[in-house]
């Protein structure tokens, strides 16, 4: 599954648990956020001052189950 700017935080973490570690590396506590089911990666990146391009690159290159 390709992760895009419109992917919700919940979907990204559900489909690849490695995503939670990547979000944590940016000090994004998204895995425990109540809005994670509805908020997109684009929204979260903007709210946390993170480069969306960089974040998507890391999320898409992460290996499932790594």
Buried (B, 14 or more C-beta within 10 A) or exposed (E): EEBEBEBBBBBBBEBBBBBBBBBEEBEBEBBEBEEBEEBBBBBBBEEBEBEBEEBBEBBBEBEEEE
